[in-house]
Amino acid sequence: MAVLACAACADQISGAADIDPKHWLCLNEAAWSQVPPVQVVAYRMLSRMRDESWARDLLDMLYLDDETLAWAKAGLGGSAGEGDDGVVHRIRTAPFLPLATR
């Protein structure tokens, strides 16, 4: 499974660029996706932006099933783009695709 992201998102997910919280306002909709990889990326990015009140509030409201939550939390242990979940993070960018699918 994969998540398509714009170049700015991909750089911020991987840690190649500093997080721009305003760029991630799209998570207000994407966080409610039913696609597990999108849910995981949303959870991880919101967790990295806990200093932002909107991100903290959204993270508090977000519901993930137990398996998806465990996957999302497993990737928070290391530095950006790395986790202890054994997942290789390869980021491919698209010219412009939203994180949420409808």
Helices and strands as residue ranges (DSSP letters): H 7-14, G 21-26, H 27-30, H 36-48, H 53-61, H 66-74
